[in-house]
Amino acid sequence: MKNTSFIGLASYTEKDAAIFKGRSQAIDDILSMLKRNDIVVLHSESGEGKSSLISAGLLPKLKSAGFIPVPIVITDKLFESH
């Protein structure tokens, strides 16, 4: 039987929340921090799953808790001259 929960190198999105597994403690910890603090910084090495954790794990939980999350993505393009 094929494992359908692993999507390779692509990031999980909010649509993948049902198959995103194994990070529930981290999601609950971050949600708890967000309820207590105005700013929470999530930092780790590239490829560690930050985007997937936020998109497929945290955003659905925030929405179900009554929050209205507004994702902001900062890219190098912000700093390019025109």
C-alpha positions in Angstrom: 0.0 0.0 0.0 1.4 3.4 -1.0 2.0 6.0 1.8 -0.1 8.9 0.7 1.0 11.2 3.6 4.5 11.9 2.3 4.5 14.4 -0.5 8.2 14.6 -1.1 10.1 17.8 -1.1 7.1 20.0 -1.6 5.6 21.9 1.4 2.3 20.7 2.8 -0.5 23.3 2.4 -3.6 23.9 4.3 -5.4 21.5 1.9 -3.1 18.8 3.2 -4.1 19.2 6.9 -5.8 15.8 7.0 -2.6 14.0 6.0 -0.1 16.2 7.9 1.0 14.0 10.8 3.5 13.8 13.6 3.8 17.5 14.7 0.8 17.8 17.0 2.9 18.7 20.1 4.8 21.4 18.2 1.5 22.8 16.8 -0.1 22.9 20.2 3.0 24.6 21.7 3.0 27.3 19.1 -0.7 27.8 19.4 -0.3 28.2 23.2 2.5 30.7 22.6 0.4 32.7 20.1 -2.4 33.0 22.7 0.0 34.4 25.3 2.3 36.7 23.1 1.9 39.3 20.5 4.8 38.0 18.4 6.2 34.4 18.1 9.2 33.7 15.9 9.6 30.2 14.4 13.2 29.6 13.3 15.0 26.6 12.1 17.3 25.4 9.3 16.0 25.4 5.7 14.1 22.3 4.9 13.0 21.5 8.5 9.3 21.9 7.7 8.4 25.3 9.0 6.2 26.2 6.1 4.4 22.8 6.3 4.0 23.1 10.1 2.4 26.5 9.7 0.3 25.9 6.6 -1.0 22.3 7.2 -0.8 22.3 11.0 -1.1 25.7 12.6 -3.5 27.6 10.3 -6.3 25.0 10.6 -6.0 25.0 14.4 -5.9 28.8 14.5 -9.1 29.0 12.4 -10.9 26.4 14.6 -9.9 28.4 17.7 -11.6 31.5 16.3 -8.5 33.3 15.0 -8.3 34.9 11.5 -4.7 34.2 10.5 -3.2 36.4 7.8 0.0 34.7 6.5 2.8 37.1 5.5 5.7 35.7 3.6 8.9 37.8 3.3 11.0 37.0 0.3 14.2 38.3 -1.2 12.0 40.1 -3.9 11.1 42.7 -1.3 14.7 43.8 -1.3 15.3 43.9 -5.0 15.6 47.3 -6.7 13.3 48.1 -9.5 
